[in-house]
Amino acid sequence: MPSSVRRKWLLRLLLLAGGLGYALPGWCPPPPGVLLPDYQLFDLGNTTVGDTSRISIAFRLNPRFASIGPFTINANPYFFYYNQEASFSADAARSTCVTGFVFTSTNSCVLTVAFTPRSEGQKYAQWFGLETCQGLSSSCPTLINRGATANFTATGVAPQVPTLSLWAYLILLLLIAGVFVKVYRSHGAP
């Protein structure tokens, strides 16, 4: 098949795929998650390379799903579709959103996400999922009940170059002067 024909078919497929997600009022929103917040972007700001910053997010049951609850956090609750340089992680030790937590219309949990840059520059984590199971069991097929999805961004910055105080400069100057005097005397000063 000539390349021009392949390009035409590829263009048609792309248009068809784009058309499937388009509705008359505009783009169709993604299906709602069982938990809120859902489909939000969280910015962890600037963090020095090698250090860690954290953000805590409170998740609650989406009122649209309250009548068919409760929902329990899955046995494998955390999933990153894309995690640049593995810079982001779920900090279960600082979270109450852990396996077995049960959501009802009256309670919520807190999930802490950590950012530890390994290099400088903007980093992204896309489609982080907090998965749930319908009912009181934390054992269900993955992705049957999507809890919530979040996206993260942050920037790794270079460590600061330490600066010396005025006193440190004076002490350094005295040490250099002392070494200079000692060397001068050992080489036979007149």
Rosetta silent file (secondary structure, phi, psi, omega in degrees, C-alpha in Angstrom):
SEQUENCE: MPSSVRRKWLLRLLLLAGGLGYALPGWCPPPPGVLLPDYQLFDLGNTTVGDTSRISIAFRLNPRFASIGPFTINANPYFFYYNQEASFSADAARSTCVTGFVFTSTNSCVLTVAFTPRSEGQKYAQWFGLETCQGLSSSCPTLINRGATANFTATGVAPQVPTLSLWAYLILLLLIAGVFVKVYRSHGAP
SCORE:     score description
SCORE:     0.000 S_00000001
   1 L     0.000  126.471  179.987    0.000    0.000    0.000 S_00000001
   2 L   -61.015  152.760 -176.461    1.541    3.371   -1.011 S_00000001
   3 H   -63.719  -31.842  179.198    2.469    5.726    1.809 S_00000001
   4 H   -66.335  -35.809  177.892   -0.027    8.397    0.652 S_00000001
   5 H   -70.062  -40.121  177.449   -2.882    5.882    0.974 S_00000001
   6 H   -62.005  -41.748  178.964   -1.631    4.835    4.435 S_00000001
   7 H   -63.134  -40.210  178.998   -1.541    8.488    5.529 S_00000001
   8 H   -62.875  -43.457  179.503   -5.113    9.004    4.316 S_00000001
   9 H   -67.187  -39.090  177.732   -6.316    5.947    6.245 S_00000001
  10 H   -63.399  -42.999  177.981   -4.385    7.019    9.334 S_00000001
  11 H   -62.179  -41.617  178.155   -5.926   10.489    9.116 S_00000001
  12 H   -63.469  -41.701  178.676   -9.400    8.958    8.776 S_00000001
  13 H   -64.328  -41.374  178.211   -8.807    6.733   11.796 S_00000001
  14 H   -63.999  -42.185  177.894   -7.611    9.692   13.853 S_00000001
  15 H   -64.479  -40.427  178.158  -10.663   11.730   12.825 S_00000001
  16 H   -63.843  -45.578  179.165  -12.951    8.824   13.665 S_00000001
  17 H   -62.699  -41.413  177.555  -11.311    8.354   17.079 S_00000001
  18 H   -65.766  -37.927  179.714  -11.563   12.073   17.753 S_00000001
  19 H   -67.506  -30.446  179.655  -15.178   12.118   16.632 S_00000001
  20 H   -65.815  -30.449 -178.561  -16.096    9.307   19.001 S_00000001
  21 L   -93.189    5.467 -175.895  -15.064   11.432   21.984 S_00000001
  22 E  -107.636  134.683  176.332  -16.807   14.584   20.799 S_00000001
  23 E  -117.509  164.100 -177.499  -20.353   15.555   21.676 S_00000001
  24 L   -54.577  -43.848  179.919  -22.412   18.482   20.332 S_00000001
  25 L   -73.937  -10.674 -178.305  -21.863   20.718   23.397 S_00000001
  26 E   144.463 -163.219 -179.208  -18.112   20.007   23.357 S_00000001
  27 E   -66.834  139.358  177.490  -15.748   17.295   24.496 S_00000001
  28 L   -69.042  134.537  176.546  -17.348   14.581   26.556 S_00000001
  29 L   -72.709  156.265  177.857  -16.100   14.696   30.128 S_00000001
  30 L   -65.328  155.739  178.484  -14.404   11.570   31.469 S_00000001
  31 L   -60.936  145.183 -176.655  -16.653    9.213   33.398 S_00000001
  32 L   -69.505  147.119  175.510  -16.913   10.237   37.044 S_00000001
  33 L   -86.441  163.279  177.784  -14.830    8.461   39.620 S_00000001
  34 L   -67.960  -28.469 -176.283  -16.210    6.914   42.774 S_00000001
  35 E  -113.962  154.860  173.139  -14.071    9.335   44.804 S_00000001
  36 E  -120.246  143.241    3.927  -13.551   13.093   44.759 S_00000001
  37 L   -76.956  155.117 -177.826  -11.384   14.943   43.848 S_00000001
  38 L  -135.784  143.006  179.194  -11.086   13.327   40.443 S_00000001
  39 L    54.650   43.965  177.486   -9.142   14.331   37.314 S_00000001
  40 E  -111.015  157.143  176.816   -7.357   17.193   39.063 S_00000001
  41 E  -104.791  128.590  178.601   -3.824   18.500   38.647 S_00000001
  42 E  -116.579  132.577 -178.852   -1.748   18.972   41.802 S_00000001
  43 E  -109.444  119.975  179.653    1.478   21.006   41.770 S_00000001
  44 E   -89.787    4.251  174.017    4.077   20.156   44.396 S_00000001
  45 E    75.122 -153.590 -178.114    6.152   23.239   43.525 S_00000001
  46 E   -96.557  135.735  178.766    9.947   23.428   43.560 S_00000001
  47 E  -138.213  135.122  178.624   12.028   20.855   45.401 S_00000001
  48 E   -64.910  137.780  179.356   15.816   20.596   45.624 S_00000001
  49 L   -53.638  127.688 -179.186   17.202   17.535   43.823 S_00000001
  50 L    94.688  -20.465  176.179   17.502   14.713   46.366 S_00000001
  51 L   -88.370  174.067 -179.725   15.067   16.282   48.858 S_00000001
  52 L  -130.041  134.537  170.333   11.403   15.311   49.223 S_00000001
  53 E  -118.709  156.569 -176.112    8.247   17.408   49.271 S_00000001
  54 E  -134.384  153.682  172.555    4.780   16.075   50.004 S_00000001
  55 E  -134.798  137.619  178.728    1.177   16.954   49.350 S_00000001
  56 E  -109.885  133.535 -176.789   -1.804   15.480   51.188 S_00000001
  57 E  -123.685  127.395  177.822   -5.132   15.084   49.417 S_00000001
  58 E   -88.713  123.102  177.554   -8.411   14.302   51.176 S_00000001
  59 E  -105.353  139.815  177.960  -10.567   11.862   49.211 S_00000001
  60 E  -137.017  165.696 -178.772  -14.288   11.447   49.850 S_00000001
  61 E   -71.333  131.592  175.630  -17.115    9.491   48.290 S_00000001
  62 L   -66.427  124.639 -178.081  -18.647   11.075   45.195 S_00000001
  63 H   -54.815  -25.235  178.586  -22.325   11.761   46.115 S_00000001
  64 H   -63.499  -21.739 -176.291  -23.365   10.202   42.779 S_00000001
  65 H  -109.729    2.855 -175.759  -22.233    6.817   44.122 S_00000001
  66 H   -59.750  -36.095 -176.056  -23.435    7.089   47.731 S_00000001
  67 H   -72.497  -19.015 -179.811  -26.538    4.974   47.110 S_00000001
  68 H  -109.810   10.296  178.917  -24.546    1.996   45.794 S_00000001
  69 L   -76.280 -175.774    4.576  -21.740    2.174   48.391 S_00000001
  70 L   -79.512  170.742  176.599  -19.865    1.452   50.482 S_00000001
  71 E  -125.399  141.220 -176.897  -16.568    1.283   48.589 S_00000001
  72 E  -118.289  139.736  178.818  -13.357   -0.228   49.935 S_00000001
  73 E   -67.389  131.134 -175.614   -9.816    0.653   48.876 S_00000001
  74 E   -59.601  159.820  176.976   -8.407   -2.139   46.709 S_00000001
  75 E   -66.097  -24.640  174.562   -5.590   -4.485   47.757 S_00000001
  76 E  -122.075   76.720 -166.115   -3.403   -2.779   45.098 S_00000001
  77 E   -79.027  -22.834 -171.069   -4.651    0.777   45.493 S_00000001
  78 E  -109.491  133.179 -177.922   -1.936    2.919   43.880 S_00000001
  79 E  -148.174  126.129  172.970   -1.154    3.029   40.189 S_00000001
  80 E  -107.109  121.881  173.739    0.846    5.501   38.066 S_00000001
  81 E   -70.550  -41.706  178.172    0.261    5.244   34.325 S_00000001
  82 E  -141.290  129.134 -177.856    3.258    7.530   33.767 S_00000001
  83 E  -139.407   96.005 -173.363    5.745    8.628   36.432 S_00000001
  84 H   -59.278  121.003  179.679    8.679   10.607   35.061 S_00000001
  85 H    55.943   22.183 -177.335   11.961    9.278   36.496 S_00000001
  86 H    51.649   38.644 -176.876    9.896    7.595   39.255 S_00000001
  87 L   -77.174  -20.344 -176.127    9.939   10.994   40.965 S_00000001
  88 E  -112.275  147.520  176.905    6.481   10.599   42.543 S_00000001
  89 E  -152.989  154.746  173.563    5.267    7.978   45.004 S_00000001
  90 E   -84.835  126.728 -178.741    2.355    7.301   47.307 S_00000001
  91 L   -96.673   86.350 -175.865    3.527    7.649   50.904 S_00000001
  92 H   -62.752  -29.429 -179.408    1.388    4.995   52.620 S_00000001
  93 H   -65.960  -24.316 -179.445    3.070    5.636   55.976 S_00000001
  94 H  -109.362   18.137 -175.058    1.625    9.175   55.999 S_00000001
  95 L  -122.520  151.227  170.231   -1.741    8.231   54.492 S_00000001
  96 L  -104.320   -9.149  174.927   -5.050    6.955   55.770 S_00000001
  97 L   -82.448   81.704 -177.668   -6.107    5.963   52.215 S_00000001
  98 L  -126.152  167.159 -179.865   -4.752    2.428   52.530 S_00000001
  99 L   -49.567  130.352  176.740   -5.967   -1.035   51.592 S_00000001
 100 L    95.362  -11.603  178.651   -9.200   -1.884   53.381 S_00000001
 101 L   -65.989  134.733 -176.498  -10.337    1.680   54.145 S_00000001
 102 E  -106.770  124.560  175.943  -14.118    1.855   53.681 S_00000001
 103 E   -91.659  130.627  169.538  -15.762    4.942   52.162 S_00000001
 104 L  -126.821 -176.552 -179.117  -19.278    5.832   53.162 S_00000001
 105 L   -71.233   -6.884 -175.715  -21.166    9.088   52.713 S_00000001
 106 L  -117.024   -0.106  179.949  -19.787   10.330   56.065 S_00000001
 107 L  -131.664  162.121  179.927  -16.061    9.569   56.054 S_00000001
 108 E  -143.632  171.757  176.876  -12.974   10.374   54.016 S_00000001
 109 E  -136.250  166.980 -178.165   -9.285    9.535   53.991 S_00000001
 110 E  -117.800  131.017  176.658   -6.049   11.377   53.263 S_00000001
 111 E  -112.775  131.081  177.525   -3.484   10.279   50.699 S_00000001
 112 E  -106.529  126.462  176.960    0.039   11.716   50.802 S_00000001
 113 E  -110.108  131.881 -178.533    2.029   11.854   47.562 S_00000001
 114 E  -105.727  144.902  176.329    5.781   12.428   47.776 S_00000001
 115 E  -122.516  119.317  177.752    7.993   14.088   45.162 S_00000001
 116 L  -128.104   96.166 -177.701   11.722   13.315   45.168 S_00000001
 117 L   -70.937  140.816  177.231   13.445   14.711   42.048 S_00000001
 118 L  -102.931   -9.581  176.866   16.492   12.867   40.764 S_00000001
 119 L  -153.516  169.551 -179.812   17.415   15.604   38.289 S_00000001
 120 L   -75.648  157.058  173.981   16.605   19.227   37.558 S_00000001
 121 E   111.243  170.593 -178.939   13.586   20.299   35.550 S_00000001
 122 E   -70.571  136.223  179.364    9.826   19.901   35.386 S_00000001
 123 E  -124.318  150.292 -178.071    8.516   16.421   36.237 S_00000001
 124 E  -132.030  148.304  167.156    5.098   14.879   35.627 S_00000001
 125 E  -131.857  123.404 -175.305    3.066   11.966   36.911 S_00000001
 126 E  -117.999  143.000  176.460   -0.063   11.272   34.913 S_00000001
 127 E    58.285   53.490  171.067   -3.086    9.166   35.656 S_00000001
 128 E   -77.285  125.305 -177.440   -2.321    8.261   39.243 S_00000001
 129 E  -110.517  137.848  168.973   -5.156    6.007   40.304 S_00000001
 130 E  -110.109  110.044 -169.972   -6.603    5.306   43.721 S_00000001
 131 E   -95.196  144.946  179.216   -8.597    2.104   43.150 S_00000001
 132 E  -129.621  162.873  172.694  -11.671    0.904   45.035 S_00000001
 133 E  -118.144  144.793  176.607  -13.896   -2.151   45.209 S_00000001
 134 E   -79.397  129.352 -178.451  -17.655   -1.967   45.575 S_00000001
 135 L   105.007 -163.815 -175.224  -18.709   -3.427   48.917 S_00000001
 136 L   -97.977    2.673 -179.988  -16.720   -4.265   52.027 S_00000001
 137 L   -97.591  140.979  176.358  -14.063   -6.459   50.384 S_00000001
 138 L   -93.199    8.648 -179.559  -10.695   -5.087   49.268 S_00000001
 139 L  -111.262  106.645  177.400  -10.344   -7.956   46.801 S_00000001
 140 L  -150.612  160.752  176.991  -11.826   -7.232   43.385 S_00000001
 141 L   -59.845  135.318 -178.693  -10.613   -7.279   39.793 S_00000001
 142 L   -58.467  143.353  175.914   -8.420   -4.233   39.164 S_00000001
 143 L    68.850    9.985  173.925  -10.026   -1.263   37.400 S_00000001
 144 L   -69.978  -47.289  177.522  -13.587   -2.523   37.893 S_00000001
 145 E  -120.228  100.019  179.316  -14.333    0.386   40.225 S_00000001
 146 E   -76.054  124.368  179.189  -12.021    3.322   39.596 S_00000001
 147 E   -72.848  -69.684 -179.595  -11.779    5.394   42.732 S_00000001
 148 E  -155.993  156.637  177.262  -10.140    8.595   41.513 S_00000001
 149 E  -125.938  138.390  179.735   -7.471    9.723   39.083 S_00000001
 150 E  -136.505  157.852  175.299   -5.029   12.570   39.661 S_00000001
 151 E  -123.710  146.865 -176.877   -2.140   14.192   37.802 S_00000001
 152 E  -130.267  149.007  173.864    0.925   15.731   39.416 S_00000001
 153 E  -140.811  151.605  177.668    3.588   18.193   38.395 S_00000001
 154 E  -166.866  169.006 -178.017    6.638   19.564   40.216 S_00000001
 155 E  -128.223  129.473  173.155   10.067   20.971   39.463 S_00000001
 156 E   -87.248  129.882 -179.299   13.445   19.694   40.582 S_00000001
 157 E  -118.415  153.235 -178.184   15.877   22.513   41.320 S_00000001
 158 L   -68.046  144.999  175.595   19.652   22.449   41.774 S_00000001
 159 L   -61.320  146.158  179.906   21.013   22.473   45.303 S_00000001
 160 L   -72.556  144.354  175.137   22.141   25.902   46.412 S_00000001
 161 L   -77.779  125.208 -178.031   25.855   26.617   46.468 S_00000001
 162 L   -63.577  141.972  177.226   26.777   27.273   50.087 S_00000001
 163 L  -111.430  149.352 -179.543   27.917   30.810   50.813 S_00000001
 164 L   -94.946  144.921  175.800   30.378   31.848   53.481 S_00000001
 165 L   -79.539  171.677  178.869   29.644   34.456   56.098 S_00000001
 166 H   -60.418  -40.544  179.140   31.956   37.394   56.752 S_00000001
 167 H   -64.292  -39.894  179.533   33.390   35.569   59.790 S_00000001
 168 H   -63.862  -40.109  176.755   34.114   32.469   57.719 S_00000001
 169 H   -63.072  -41.436  179.434   36.000   34.604   55.176 S_00000001
 170 H   -63.999  -43.331  179.319   38.049   36.222   57.984 S_00000001
 171 H   -64.690  -42.934  178.085   38.943   32.848   59.496 S_00000001
 172 H   -61.427  -41.297  178.471   39.868   31.485   56.057 S_00000001
 173 H   -63.111  -42.511  178.454   42.029   34.564   55.416 S_00000001
 174 H   -64.844  -40.210  177.654   43.820   34.107   58.775 S_00000001
 175 H   -63.047  -44.181  178.497   44.470   30.420   58.028 S_00000001
 176 H   -63.847  -41.632  178.607   45.919   31.261   54.602 S_00000001
 177 H   -63.261  -40.720  179.108   48.056   34.020   56.137 S_00000001
 178 H   -63.084  -42.309  177.916   49.307   31.581   58.813 S_00000001
 179 H   -64.538  -41.585  179.989   50.283   29.013   56.168 S_00000001
 180 H   -61.943  -44.418  179.528   52.019   31.723   54.113 S_00000001
 181 H   -63.636  -43.194 -179.111   54.031   32.923   57.141 S_00000001
 182 H   -63.009  -44.639  179.374   55.047   29.350   58.049 S_00000001
 183 H   -65.466  -40.791 -178.829   56.194   28.582   54.494 S_00000001
 184 H   -63.500  -41.460 -179.209   58.043   31.922   54.276 S_00000001
 185 H   -71.439  -35.555 -177.273   59.899   31.278   57.553 S_00000001
 186 H   -72.095  -17.926  179.762   60.806   27.683   56.642 S_00000001
 187 L   -98.233   21.243  173.966   62.503   28.859   53.431 S_00000001
 188 L    78.241   73.926  175.809   64.920   31.097   55.244 S_00000001
 189 L   -73.500  143.793 -177.613   63.545   34.514   55.883 S_00000001
 190 L   -67.753    0.000    0.000   66.265   37.230   56.150 S_00000001
